[in-house]
Amino acid sequence: MGGDTLMAAISAIVSIGVRPSWSASVVRVVLVSAALMVLAWLLVLPLAAIFAEAFRQGWSFYLDAISQPDSMAAVRLTLTVAAIAVPLNLVFGLAAAWAMTHFTFPGKSLLGALIDLPFSVSPVVAGMMLILVYGKDGWLGSWFEAHDVQVIFALPGLVLATVFVTLPFVARELIPLMQAQGSEQEEAALTLGASGWRIFFHVTLPRVRWALLYGVLLCNARAMGEFGAVYVVSGHLPGLTNTLPLQVDQLYQENFSAAFAVASLLALLTLLTLGLKRLLEWRHGEARNGH
Amino acid sequence: MGIDISHLRRRFGQFTALDDVSLSIADGEFVALLGPSGSGKTSLLRILAGLDLPDAGSILRDGEDLLALDARRRGVGLVFQHYALFPHMTVAQNVAFGLRVRPWRLRPRASAIKASVEELLRRVELDHLSTRYPAQLSGGQRQRVALARALAIQPRLLLLDEPFGALDAQVRVTLRRWLREFHRSLGITTLFVTHDQDEALEMADRVVVMNQGRIEQIGTPEQIYRHPATPFASRFIARGQPIPGEVEHGTLRVLDRVWAVGGFAEDQITSITVHVRPEDIFPTQAHREGLAARVLNVRHVAGTVRASLAMAGLEEPLEAEWNEREWHRHPVAVGDVIDVHIQSLTVFGSDADGRVVARKEFQPPHGAAPVTLGPWRRVEA
């Protein structure tokens, strides 16, 4: 890159909103196509490869691979785990965001840091922590065992691991918004005689509903795709404790093409979530502009 | 009857928001809480609304303990500075909110709610906008929606937090007059917070001047303007300007004038503060009797003429204000050296703790004739 290009880049940045000069438009084309190429190389191509690989041996093989009882069980298990973990985090996220933005209490900054913890702790470590606490010889494990409840290598363990990993999504989406909105409207509702529940459902919730949905969708995408923490606590029993990502991993060792078929299913679920998110953003934008 | 606030205290950490505040408000009165930001007026409003609790003190309404009722059951209407309208509800839904959220035994029928919402919107002259959303309204319209919403619960006390703070000057003046009339027709006891002197003096039956968590003075606009109780009230409301002055050995010395004073009870009083209002400084034809002043600038502001005057013995120039007619009689221009006569001075006497304990307004005589500087008016805050 010569000095001219650099100057052009700077003038492109400076001239935002002004009629672009010829060199500025060159820079724009270069930057945009570079970004698109990186995206294509790193995201679109591999994603396309998964679907291509999945269908390489034809439709019938594909349908056969995903309709295997173990694969179907994995789909069911993944959906079950997400169906439990996401609502739990929805409630937790709302409660945490409310507490963080409406109250001052000792340990508030600690709570803020703890909410972020799952982002910084490796999922494998999270799984190990669960084993330590709920495993056969864990602190609580023996108590659960005495009451005939199996946590590790069973659904409860999978749910716990997923809840842990996806904990921050809803809360992190809500906290900045609720902070920006303040609590004046809640106070107004209070002086008008509304009860706590009514304030929550009629004033607070409508104001954060888009951010909440957005957080829930992100949380859901992550819950369905989670591998590391779930890997540790699952036990890998095909048809019993294998979620979709684990099933893909297992098939990958045994039956290469079937692994890609199941992987494409997982990718499809995630793409569906992303599509829904996009749709919501679009609708939200409409709502905000048009009112 | 009415509201009795006594000995209210509220601290936030090291900051004292309310320091022994006592105030009585009669039924139907329109009272302004006037003070700079941080003077405690909004804290008092929030405590009255039930959104905050005092550390000490009591509030009685017709003898009933108001602090024992939480905000929900207090029946106090509060209009926020930024209105706090519910953005996802229409104007009509906003106004109906307080009626809809009542427990079902006390909730009016849907048709009754609709009727009273219509009536309220008609009163605030917004009945044609009932299906709009707050985002589609102007500032002044939002403010009236907030007012209608607060009135829907038929409050026995209406609180307004900086009701015109977020509006532009033109709308502000119109709404001021409108709200004054509106209060007269409604008769609800109303307390409003403002930092704007003009607003408080123009609208309120009584003005409560607050500073640093304390009430400096309570009185009608005229009382406070004519007879400010403290240097703060004088500066803030009567535009009083400090000039150096002292009393010693039976003489009062202000600028370079000396008067013999009688009736000066020196007990408690250890220092005095002298204030002069802009409209009490007049140019005089009688030379040698006035104080020499140099005119630094002259501004013509809608019917009044304001001038800055540099005078010997003063670090800051004094502001003088005359109406156009007076100025035409004695026109002064920038650079002129004129003689001025001070028609009225206010002298505040403070004790050793710096508390104002006495004050006296007096008309300085021409020449050095003896004056009486008493009896002092005792100041009670």
Interface residues (C-beta under 8 A of the other chain):
Chain A: E184 Q185 E187 A188 A189 L190 T191 L192 G193 A194 S195 R198 H202 V203 P206 R207 H291
Chain B: A49 G50 L51 A71 R72 R73 R74 V76 G77 L78 F80 H82 A84 L85 F86 P87 H88 F97 G98 V101 R102 Y133 A135 Q136 R149 A150 A152 I153
